[in-house]
Amino acid sequence: MLERQVEVDVACSVEQVYDLWDNLENVPRWMPLVKSVEPIPREPDLWRWQFGVRFPLLVEWVSRIEQRIPGQLIAWQSISGLRNQGRAEFAPRDRGCRLRLTLAFALPGGLVGTMLEKIGLDRWLEENLVDSLHRFQTQIETEVRRHVDAPSHPAPSEVFHRENVCD
């Protein structure tokens, strides 16, 4: 499996960062290659993901939340489609939260897998993850700052499901 881990420090509370990630439908907001993440009806721990550029370069899978520790960890693993697994870890810092994202994908075998390795899929994946986490950081910090600066915006509980605001 191809595995990458990236981190970002966010000037928001652990609760805010965790709450935004806890609803996986939010992920496409900061990960442009994730086209959609939808819950499976009547299966609260199953999610259908669509990833890629556009047809025919789209891949789908269903993942199961394997572990959820509020304010600390969300871990998932695919149960169909593209084999992958991931975890988002949340740790308090002096001025906010450190978010660590770990993703692992099974590469296809044979010629296709060899070609993907040669074109630098590992570097591409890491660069995209770093960009995505920085996009996440900017979005959450901006949304909370907007709420603090202009009370007419939605309450933090509407944006992040909690009343905490960033430092």
VOTIZA-131004 format. One record per residue: residue in three letters; x, y, z negated of N, C-alpha, C in turn. Coordinates in Angstrom, 1 decimal. Last residue first. Example, Ala and Ser with C-alpha at 12.3 -4.5 7.8 and 13.67 -1.06 7.14 Angstrom:
2
REC|ser|12.8|-2.2|-7.1|13.7|-1.1|-7.1|12.9|0.0|-7.9;
REC|ala|13.2|-5.7|-7.8|12.3|-4.5|-7.8|13.2|-3.3|-7.8;
# end
This chain:
167
REC|asp|-9.0|30.7|-18.5|-8.3|31.8|-19.3|-7.9|32.9|-18.3;
REC|cys|-12.4|29.9|-17.5|-10.9|29.9|-17.4|-10.3|31.0|-18.2;
REC|val|-15.0|28.9|-19.7|-14.5|29.7|-18.6|-13.0|29.6|-18.6;
REC|asn|-17.7|26.6|-20.5|-16.3|27.1|-20.6|-15.9|27.9|-19.4;
REC|glu|-20.2|25.5|-20.1|-20.2|26.9|-20.4|-18.7|27.5|-20.5;
REC|arg|-20.7|23.2|-17.3|-20.3|23.5|-18.7|-20.2|25.0|-18.8;
REC|his|-21.1|22.8|-14.6|-21.9|22.0|-15.5|-21.5|22.2|-17.0;
REC|phe|-20.1|24.6|-12.8|-19.2|23.6|-13.3|-19.9|22.6|-14.3;
REC|val|-22.2|26.3|-12.0|-21.1|26.0|-11.1|-20.3|24.8|-11.6;
REC|glu|-23.9|26.3|-14.2|-24.4|26.0|-12.8|-23.3|25.7|-11.9;
REC|ser|-22.2|27.1|-16.2|-22.9|25.8|-16.3|-23.5|25.4|-15.0;
REC|pro|-21.4|29.6|-15.5|-20.5|28.5|-15.4|-21.2|27.2|-15.4;
REC|ala|-24.2|31.1|-13.7|-23.5|30.8|-14.9|-22.5|29.7|-14.7;
REC|pro|-23.8|32.9|-10.6|-24.4|31.8|-11.4|-23.5|31.5|-12.7;
REC|his|-23.5|36.5|-10.9|-23.2|35.2|-10.3|-23.7|34.1|-11.1;
REC|ser|-23.7|38.7|-12.5|-24.9|38.4|-11.6|-24.7|37.0|-10.9;
REC|pro|-21.3|39.3|-13.8|-22.3|38.5|-14.5|-23.5|38.1|-13.6;
REC|ala|-18.3|39.4|-12.6|-19.6|39.8|-12.1|-20.7|38.9|-12.7;
REC|asp|-16.1|38.3|-13.8|-16.0|39.7|-13.4|-17.4|40.2|-13.0;
REC|val|-16.8|35.6|-14.3|-16.4|36.5|-15.4|-16.5|37.9|-15.1;
REC|his|-17.3|34.7|-11.7|-18.4|34.7|-12.7|-18.0|35.6|-13.9;
REC|arg|-14.8|35.0|-10.6|-15.9|35.8|-10.0|-17.1|35.8|-11.0;
REC|arg|-13.4|33.1|-12.0|-13.0|34.5|-12.2|-14.2|35.4|-11.7;
REC|val|-14.6|30.8|-11.1|-14.8|31.2|-12.5|-14.4|32.6|-12.7;
REC|glu|-13.8|30.9|-8.4|-15.2|30.9|-8.7|-15.4|31.3|-10.2;
REC|thr|-11.0|31.0|-8.6|-11.7|32.1|-8.0|-13.2|32.1|-8.4;
REC|glu|-10.4|28.5|-9.7|-10.0|29.7|-10.4|-10.8|30.9|-9.9;
REC|ile|-11.5|26.8|-7.7|-12.1|26.8|-9.1|-11.7|28.0|-9.8;
REC|gln|-9.9|27.5|-5.4|-11.4|27.6|-5.4|-11.9|27.6|-6.8;
REC|thr|-7.2|27.1|-6.2|-7.7|28.4|-5.8|-9.2|28.5|-5.9;
REC|gln|-7.3|24.3|-6.7|-6.9|25.2|-7.7|-7.4|26.6|-7.4;
REC|phe|-8.0|23.3|-4.1|-8.9|23.1|-5.3|-8.6|24.1|-6.4;
REC|arg|-5.8|24.1|-2.7|-7.1|24.6|-2.3|-8.1|24.4|-3.5;
REC|his|-3.9|22.5|-4.0|-3.8|23.9|-4.1|-5.1|24.6|-3.7;
REC|leu|-4.9|20.0|-3.2|-4.9|20.3|-4.7|-4.7|21.8|-4.9;
REC|ser|-4.4|20.1|-0.5|-5.8|20.0|-1.0|-5.9|20.3|-2.5;
REC|asp|-1.6|20.3|-0.3|-2.5|21.4|0.2|-3.9|21.3|-0.4;
REC|val|-1.0|17.8|-1.4|-0.5|19.0|-2.0|-1.4|20.2|-1.6;
REC|leu|-2.3|16.1|0.6|-2.7|16.1|-0.8|-2.3|17.3|-1.6;
REC|asn|-0.8|16.8|2.9|-2.2|17.0|2.8|-2.8|17.0|1.4;
REC|glu|1.8|15.9|2.1|1.5|17.3|2.4|0.1|17.6|2.4;
REC|glu|1.2|13.1|1.8|1.6|13.9|0.7|1.4|15.4|0.9;
REC|leu|0.6|12.4|4.5|-0.4|12.2|3.4|0.0|13.1|2.2;
REC|trp|3.0|13.0|5.8|1.7|13.7|6.2|0.7|13.6|5.1;
REC|arg|4.7|11.2|4.6|4.9|12.6|4.5|3.7|13.4|4.8;
REC|asp|3.4|8.8|5.6|3.6|9.0|4.1|3.9|10.5|3.8;
REC|leu|3.5|8.9|8.4|2.3|9.0|7.7|2.4|9.3|6.2;
REC|gly|5.6|9.0|10.3|5.7|9.8|9.0|4.4|9.9|8.3;
REC|ile|5.8|7.5|12.5|5.4|8.9|12.7|5.4|9.7|11.4;
REC|lys|6.5|5.0|11.3|7.5|5.7|12.1|7.1|7.2|12.3;
REC|glu|4.1|4.2|10.1|5.2|4.4|9.3|6.3|5.3|10.0;
REC|leu|2.5|3.9|12.4|2.1|4.9|11.4|3.3|5.2|10.5;
REC|met|3.9|1.7|13.7|3.8|3.0|14.3|3.5|4.1|13.3;
REC|thr|3.4|-0.3|11.8|4.7|0.1|12.1|4.8|1.5|12.7;
REC|gly|0.6|-0.5|12.1|1.2|-0.1|10.8|2.6|0.4|11.0;
REC|val|0.4|-1.3|14.8|-0.2|0.0|14.4|0.4|0.4|13.1;
REC|leu|1.7|-3.8|14.8|2.3|-2.7|15.6|1.7|-1.3|15.1;
REC|gly|1.0|-5.1|11.5|1.4|-5.2|12.9|1.9|-3.9|13.5;
REC|gly|-1.6|-3.8|9.4|-0.4|-4.6|9.7|0.0|-4.5|11.2;
REC|pro|-2.6|-0.7|8.0|-2.9|-1.8|8.9|-1.5|-2.6|9.1;
REC|leu|-2.1|0.1|4.6|-1.9|0.4|6.0|-2.2|-0.9|6.8;
REC|ala|-4.1|1.0|1.9|-3.5|-0.1|2.6|-3.3|0.2|4.1;
REC|phe|-3.4|3.8|-0.2|-4.1|3.2|1.0|-3.4|2.0|1.5;
REC|ala|-3.7|5.6|-3.1|-3.0|4.5|-2.5|-3.9|3.9|-1.4;
REC|leu|-3.3|8.5|-5.1|-4.0|7.8|-4.0|-3.2|6.7|-3.4;
REC|thr|-3.6|10.5|-7.9|-2.8|9.4|-7.3|-3.7|8.7|-6.3;
REC|leu|-3.3|13.7|-9.2|-4.1|12.9|-8.3|-3.1|11.8|-7.7;
REC|arg|-3.5|15.5|-12.1|-2.6|14.6|-11.4|-3.5|13.7|-10.5;
REC|leu|-3.8|18.7|-13.4|-4.5|17.7|-12.6|-3.5|16.8|-11.9;
REC|arg|-3.6|20.4|-16.3|-2.8|19.7|-15.3|-3.7|18.6|-14.7;
REC|cys|-5.2|23.3|-17.4|-5.3|21.9|-17.2|-4.3|21.5|-16.1;
REC|gly|-4.4|26.0|-19.5|-5.4|25.4|-18.6|-5.3|23.9|-18.6;
REC|arg|-2.1|26.9|-20.8|-2.9|27.9|-20.1|-3.9|27.2|-19.1;
REC|asp|-0.9|24.6|-22.0|-1.1|25.9|-22.8|-2.1|26.8|-22.1;
REC|arg|-3.0|21.9|-20.9|-1.8|22.6|-20.9|-2.0|23.9|-21.7;
REC|pro|-4.6|18.6|-20.9|-4.5|20.0|-21.3|-3.1|20.6|-21.3;
REC|ala|-5.1|16.7|-18.0|-4.3|16.8|-19.3|-4.3|18.3|-19.6;
REC|phe|-6.5|14.2|-16.1|-6.7|15.6|-16.5|-6.0|15.7|-17.9;
REC|glu|-6.3|12.4|-13.0|-6.0|12.5|-14.5|-6.0|13.9|-14.9;
REC|ala|-7.8|10.4|-10.8|-7.6|11.8|-11.1|-7.4|11.8|-12.6;
REC|arg|-6.9|7.7|-8.6|-7.2|8.2|-10.0|-6.9|9.7|-10.1;
REC|gly|-7.7|5.1|-6.2|-7.2|6.4|-6.7|-7.5|6.7|-8.1;
REC|gln|-7.4|3.0|-3.4|-7.7|3.2|-4.8|-7.1|4.6|-5.2;
REC|asn|-8.4|1.0|-0.5|-7.7|2.2|-1.2|-8.1|2.2|-2.6;
REC|arg|-9.2|-0.3|2.6|-8.7|-0.6|1.2|-8.0|0.6|0.7;
REC|leu|-12.0|0.7|4.4|-10.6|0.9|4.2|-10.2|0.6|2.7;
REC|gly|-14.7|-1.6|3.5|-14.1|-0.6|4.4|-12.6|-0.5|4.1;
REC|ser|-15.4|-1.9|0.0|-15.6|-2.3|1.4|-15.0|-1.2|2.2;
REC|ile|-14.5|-1.0|-2.4|-15.0|-2.4|-2.4|-15.4|-2.9|-1.0;
REC|ser|-11.8|1.0|-3.7|-12.8|0.6|-2.6|-13.2|-0.8|-2.8;
REC|gln|-11.8|2.4|-6.9|-11.2|1.4|-6.0|-12.3|1.1|-4.9;
REC|trp|-11.0|5.0|-9.3|-11.9|4.3|-8.4|-11.1|3.3|-7.5;
REC|ala|-11.1|7.0|-12.3|-10.4|6.0|-11.4|-11.4|5.2|-10.5;
REC|ile|-10.7|9.8|-14.1|-11.7|9.1|-13.2|-10.8|8.3|-12.3;
REC|leu|-9.9|11.1|-17.3|-9.6|10.2|-16.2|-10.8|9.8|-15.4;
REC|gln|-10.6|13.1|-19.3|-9.2|12.6|-19.1|-9.0|11.9|-17.8;
REC|gly|-13.2|14.0|-19.5|-12.1|15.0|-19.9|-10.7|14.4|-19.7;
REC|pro|-14.4|10.7|-20.0|-14.7|12.2|-19.9|-13.5|13.1|-20.4;
REC|ile|-13.2|8.3|-18.2|-13.0|8.7|-19.6|-13.2|10.3|-19.6;
REC|arg|-13.9|5.7|-16.3|-14.3|7.1|-16.4|-14.2|7.4|-17.9;
REC|gln|-13.1|3.3|-13.8|-12.9|3.8|-15.2|-13.2|5.3|-15.2;
REC|glu|-14.1|2.7|-11.4|-13.6|1.6|-12.2|-13.4|2.0|-13.7;
REC|ile|-16.5|3.4|-9.1|-15.8|4.1|-10.3|-15.4|2.9|-11.2;
REC|arg|-16.0|2.1|-5.9|-16.6|1.9|-7.3|-15.8|2.7|-8.3;
REC|ser|-16.6|3.0|-2.5|-15.7|2.8|-3.7|-16.6|2.7|-4.9;
REC|val|-16.7|2.2|0.8|-17.5|2.4|-0.4|-16.5|2.1|-1.6;
REC|trp|-15.6|4.0|3.8|-15.5|2.9|2.8|-16.5|3.2|1.6;
REC|glu|-14.6|4.9|7.1|-15.6|4.9|6.0|-15.2|3.8|5.0;
REC|val|-13.0|7.1|9.3|-12.9|5.8|8.6|-13.9|5.9|7.4;
REC|leu|-12.6|8.5|12.5|-13.3|8.5|11.2|-13.2|7.1|10.6;
REC|leu|-11.9|9.0|15.2|-10.9|9.0|14.2|-11.5|9.2|12.8;
REC|pro|-13.5|9.3|17.4|-13.4|7.9|16.8|-12.4|7.8|15.7;
REC|phe|-15.1|11.5|15.2|-15.2|10.2|15.9|-14.3|10.3|17.1;
REC|arg|-12.6|13.4|13.4|-13.9|13.2|14.0|-13.9|11.9|14.7;
REC|val|-10.8|13.0|11.1|-10.9|14.2|11.9|-12.2|14.3|12.5;
REC|gly|-11.5|11.5|7.9|-10.9|11.6|9.2|-11.1|12.9|9.9;
REC|phe|-13.9|9.7|6.0|-12.6|10.4|6.0|-12.1|10.4|7.5;
REC|gln|-16.5|9.2|3.8|-16.1|9.3|5.2|-14.9|10.2|5.3;
REC|trp|-17.7|7.1|1.2|-16.7|8.1|1.7|-16.6|8.0|3.2;
REC|arg|-20.1|6.3|-1.1|-19.7|6.1|0.3|-18.9|7.3|0.7;
REC|trp|-19.9|4.9|-4.4|-19.9|6.1|-3.6|-19.4|5.8|-2.1;
REC|leu|-21.2|3.7|-7.5|-20.8|3.4|-6.1|-20.9|4.7|-5.2;
REC|asp|-22.2|4.1|-10.0|-20.8|4.1|-9.8|-20.3|3.8|-8.4;
REC|pro|-25.0|4.1|-9.7|-24.4|5.3|-10.1|-22.8|5.3|-10.0;
REC|glu|-27.2|3.1|-7.6|-25.9|2.5|-8.0|-25.0|3.7|-8.5;
REC|arg|-29.4|4.3|-6.6|-29.6|3.4|-7.7|-28.3|2.6|-8.1;
REC|pro|-27.7|5.2|-3.6|-28.9|5.2|-4.4|-29.0|4.0|-5.4;
REC|ile|-24.4|6.1|-3.7|-25.2|5.1|-3.3|-26.5|5.1|-4.2;
REC|pro|-23.3|9.5|-3.1|-23.7|8.4|-4.0|-24.6|7.4|-3.4;
REC|glu|-20.9|10.5|-0.7|-22.3|10.4|-1.1|-22.5|9.3|-2.1;
REC|val|-18.8|12.6|0.8|-18.8|11.6|-0.3|-20.2|11.6|-0.8;
REC|ser|-17.3|13.5|3.9|-18.5|13.4|3.0|-18.2|12.3|2.0;
REC|lys|-14.8|14.0|5.0|-16.0|14.6|5.6|-17.2|14.6|4.7;
REC|val|-11.7|14.8|4.1|-12.8|14.0|3.5|-14.1|14.7|4.1;
REC|leu|-10.1|16.7|5.2|-10.2|15.4|5.9|-11.2|14.5|5.3;
REC|pro|-10.2|18.8|3.3|-10.9|18.9|4.6|-11.0|17.6|5.4;
REC|met|-10.8|19.1|0.2|-10.1|18.1|1.0|-10.7|18.0|2.4;
REC|trp|-12.6|20.8|-1.0|-11.1|21.1|-1.0|-10.3|20.1|-0.3;
REC|arg|-15.1|19.9|-0.4|-14.9|21.3|-0.5|-13.4|21.7|-0.5;
REC|pro|-15.2|17.1|-0.6|-14.9|17.7|0.7|-14.7|19.2|0.7;
REC|val|-15.7|16.8|-3.5|-14.4|16.6|-2.9|-14.2|17.2|-1.5;
REC|asn|-18.3|16.9|-4.5|-17.6|18.1|-4.3|-16.3|18.0|-3.6;
REC|glu|-19.2|14.3|-4.8|-19.7|15.0|-3.7|-19.0|16.4|-3.4;
REC|leu|-18.3|13.5|-7.3|-17.4|13.3|-6.1|-17.9|13.9|-4.8;
REC|asn|-18.3|15.0|-10.1|-19.3|14.8|-9.1|-18.5|14.7|-7.8;
REC|asp|-15.8|15.2|-11.4|-16.7|14.1|-11.8|-17.9|13.9|-10.8;
REC|trp|-14.6|17.5|-10.6|-14.2|16.2|-10.0|-15.2|15.1|-10.3;
REC|leu|-15.9|19.3|-12.3|-15.9|19.5|-10.8|-15.6|18.2|-10.1;
REC|asp|-15.2|18.3|-14.8|-16.6|18.4|-14.4|-16.7|18.5|-12.9;
REC|tyr|-12.4|18.7|-14.9|-13.0|17.3|-14.9|-14.4|17.4|-14.4;
REC|val|-12.3|21.5|-15.0|-11.7|20.8|-13.9|-12.3|19.4|-13.8;
REC|gln|-13.8|22.0|-17.4|-14.2|22.6|-16.1|-13.6|21.8|-14.9;
REC|glu|-12.2|20.7|-19.3|-13.7|20.3|-19.1|-14.2|20.8|-17.7;
REC|val|-9.8|21.9|-19.2|-9.9|20.5|-18.8|-11.3|20.2|-18.5;
REC|ser|-10.2|25.3|-18.0|-10.2|24.3|-19.0|-10.2|22.9|-18.4;
REC|cys|-7.8|26.8|-15.8|-9.2|26.5|-16.2|-9.1|25.4|-17.2;
REC|ala|-5.5|27.1|-14.0|-5.8|28.0|-15.1|-7.3|28.0|-15.5;
REC|val|-3.9|24.1|-13.3|-5.0|25.0|-13.0|-5.3|25.8|-14.2;
REC|asp|-1.2|22.6|-11.7|-1.7|23.2|-13.0|-2.8|24.2|-12.6;
REC|val|-1.1|19.5|-10.0|-1.2|21.0|-9.9|-1.7|21.4|-11.3;
REC|glu|0.5|16.7|-8.3|0.0|17.4|-9.5|-0.2|18.9|-9.2;
REC|val|0.4|13.5|-6.7|0.7|15.0|-6.7|0.0|15.6|-7.9;
REC|gln|1.5|10.5|-5.3|1.0|11.2|-6.5|1.4|12.7|-6.4;
REC|arg|0.8|7.8|-3.1|1.3|9.1|-3.3|0.7|9.7|-4.5;
REC|glu|1.3|4.7|-1.4|0.8|5.4|-2.6|1.5|6.8|-2.7;
REC|leu|0.4|2.3|0.7|1.1|3.6|0.7|0.5|4.4|-0.4;
REC|met|0.8|-1.2|0.0|0.0|0.0|0.0|0.9|1.2|0.0;
# end
